[in-house]
Amino acid sequence: MLGHDDLVKARLAHWPVGGVDIGTDITPGYDRRGKAWWFYLQVAEGEARTLDLRGCHGLPVFVHADSYESGWPVFERAMDFEPVLLSLCAPEVVIQFDGERLTQWDI
């Protein structure tokens, strides 16, 4: 996973972090959106089970994937770290988890 170290450093330094985008085709890094910082994490295919996403706890997290099948393992792993809102965005579906319920929109 690339970009994670910057997110952890920002959280430890108490930066106002607004959210996180995760995907295989994302350029890792961060930028300013209004008063908050947004982080971009790049993951490799098959890496989902080993992802350390503690830096995502309490933040909105968006998983961008080429398909439901490739995005679901990352989405499922991110759920373990209790983001305030978690979304999976794939060409055929959008899934959102708000901490209590899972909502799905087929596209």
PyMOL commands that set and color helices and strands:
alter all, ss='L'
color gray80, all
select helices_A, chain A and resi 4-12+48-50+54-56+68-79
alter helices_A, ss='H'
color red, helices_A
select strands_A, chain A and resi 17-23+29-33+36-42+60-64+85-90+93-97+102-106
alter strands_A, ss='S'
color yellow, strands_A
deselect
rebuild
show_as cartoon
